[in-house]
Amino acid sequence: MNAGPINHAQSERFKRLAWPLMPVVLRSAQYLDRRADHADDLAQETMIKAMRAIDSYQDGTDMKAWLMTILRRTHIDWLRAKKNRPLQLSLEAQDVDLPADEDLEAGCFDESWHEPEAMMSRFDDESVTEALRSLPDDLRWTLLLVDVEQMEHADAATVLNVAVGTIKSRTHRGRAMLRDRLHQWAVQRGWISSQEKLS
């Protein structure tokens, strides 16, 4: 990474290739940290690192994947520096009674999801974001890349430095856990009965 000032060619290359994806980086940072000022700082630091490292970007490769890799590493560095764990917002903090994860198999409420598209439309974006933030870090990152940013499994695997099969497994499990959390929230809000079993 270039520690000194960048030259005009580097600046222009960064503006042309990376800067248009700033909204993607910011949106992803917001999924990682619920405090807007922290998310802004994380996105800004990511873009500064990307600008300084623009010479390492290989033309023809996926710029979004390259930026997501920098974002992930920056986020990890922040967590290490703060000696903090990733935010694991519990829906219990929102007065939602969740069974302990160890007592549940992911997807255990799937049979209760009658008309899932209609049910999902009842949740606002912030509710879905909070549920996503409540997932374990590896599953949250996987869903962020695959479902939110619409990255191919192979590109997500590169960003997270894992096998494609691991991405597929995490995507399946993460989606099931997300559905479970939203189901419990729907029960808490009285949208469906806790005993409702629809097939």
Secondary structure, 3 states (H helix, E strand, C coil): CCCCCCCHHHHHHHHHHCHHHHHHHHHHHHHHCCCHHHHHHHHHHHHHHHHHCHHHCCCCCCHHHHHHHHHHHHHHHHHHHHCCCCCCCCHHHHCCCCCCHHHCCCCCCHHHCCCHHHHHHCCCHHHHHHHHHCCCHHHHHHHHHHHHCCCCHHHHHHHHCCCHHHHHHHHHHHHHHHHHHHHHHHHHCCCCCCCCCCC
